[in-house]
Amino acid sequence: MTAAFAAGAASAARVLGYRHVAELIERDDGLDAEGVVNLFSLGNCKTRWRDAALILLAGSVARHRSQPEGWSSEPERELVLDLLRQHGISDAQFKNIAKRASALVVKTWPQIAAILREGA
């Protein structure tokens, strides 16, 4: 897991009200993308799969913003596509989630960048 993924994903988790999930992501041995999906599989919130997808995509967008050269959307892309297939998230919902993830990273980028500078 990269620091940028962790910072972006944790930022999204906080915005969505998942403070403890954000703390788990930020730990030194924190949750990676697959760990986020596994954690959300334990819940029963109606929006948990959309929330998990947003958190993963925000982490991926943050990784891209921090280091666009050589960036790959994997493994987050494949995990989100699996969520789409398994849990009936429509293409329109996916597009909305992706837009929200991008907007969230833009809005919280100063905090994400500060976290990345501290870790450098």
C-alpha positions in Angstrom: 0.0 0.0 0.0 1.3 3.4 -0.9 1.2 6.4 1.4 -0.9 8.3 -1.2 -3.5 5.5 -1.3 -3.7 5.5 2.4 -4.0 9.3 2.7 -6.7 9.5 0.0 -8.7 6.5 1.2 -8.5 7.6 4.8 -9.7 11.1 3.8 -12.7 9.6 2.0 -13.5 7.4 4.9 -13.5 10.4 7.3 -15.7 12.4 5.0 -18.2 9.5 4.9 -18.2 9.2 8.7 -16.0 6.1 9.0 -13.5 7.6 11.4 -12.3 4.3 12.8 -11.9 2.9 9.3 -9.7 5.9 8.4 -7.6 5.2 11.5 -7.2 1.5 10.4 -6.1 2.6 6.9 -3.5 5.0 8.2 -1.8 2.6 10.6 1.7 1.5 9.6 0.4 -1.9 9.0 -2.9 -0.5 7.8 -5.6 -1.7 5.5 -4.9 -2.0 1.8 -7.6 -1.9 -0.9 -8.5 -5.6 -0.4 -8.6 -5.0 3.4 -11.1 -2.2 3.0 -13.4 -4.5 0.9 -13.0 -7.3 3.5 -13.9 -4.9 6.4 -16.9 -3.5 4.6 -18.1 -7.1 3.9 -18.6 -7.4 7.7 -21.0 -4.5 7.9 -24.7 -4.3 7.2 -25.1 -0.6 6.1 -27.2 -0.3 2.9 -24.6 1.9 1.3 -21.5 0.0 2.4 -20.5 -1.2 -1.1 -20.9 2.2 -2.6 -18.9 3.7 0.3 -16.2 1.0 -0.1 -16.0 1.8 -3.8 -15.7 5.5 -3.1 -12.9 5.0 -0.5 -11.0 2.7 -3.0 -11.3 5.1 -5.8 -10.3 8.1 -3.7 -7.2 6.2 -2.7 -6.4 5.5 -6.4 -7.0 9.1 -7.4 -4.7 10.3 -4.6 -2.0 7.9 -5.8 -2.4 9.3 -9.3 -2.2 12.9 -8.1 0.9 12.2 -6.1 2.7 10.3 -8.8 1.0 10.3 -12.2 4.0 8.7 -14.0 3.7 5.0 -14.1 0.4 5.1 -12.3 -1.9 2.1 -12.6 -5.5 1.9 -11.4 -4.9 -1.6 -10.2 -5.7 -3.2 -7.8 -8.5 -0.8 -6.9 -10.1 -0.9 -10.3 -10.5 -4.6 -10.3 -11.9 -4.6 -6.8 -14.4 -1.9 -7.6 -15.5 -3.7 -10.8 -16.0 -6.8 -8.6 -18.2 -4.8 -6.3 -20.2 -3.6 -9.3 -20.8 -7.1 -10.5 -21.5 -8.7 -7.1 -23.6 -6.1 -5.5 -25.6 -4.5 -8.3 -24.0 -1.1 -8.5 -25.2 0.3 -11.8 -22.9 2.0 -14.3 -24.6 5.3 -13.5 -23.9 4.8 -9.8 -20.3 3.9 -10.6 -19.8 7.1 -12.6 -21.3 9.1 -9.7 -19.1 7.4 -7.2 -16.0 8.1 -9.4 -16.9 11.7 -9.8 -17.4 12.0 -6.0 -14.1 10.3 -5.3 -12.3 12.7 -7.6 -14.0 15.8 -6.2 -13.3 14.6 -2.7 -9.5 14.2 -3.4 -9.4 17.7 -5.0 -11.2 19.2 -2.0 -9.0 17.5 0.6 -5.8 17.6 -1.4 -4.1 20.1 1.0 -4.6 17.7 3.9 -3.5 14.7 1.8 -0.4 16.5 0.6 0.5 17.5 4.1 0.3 13.9 5.3 2.5 12.9 2.4 5.0 15.6 3.2 5.1 14.5 6.8 5.8 10.9 5.8 8.6 11.8 3.4 
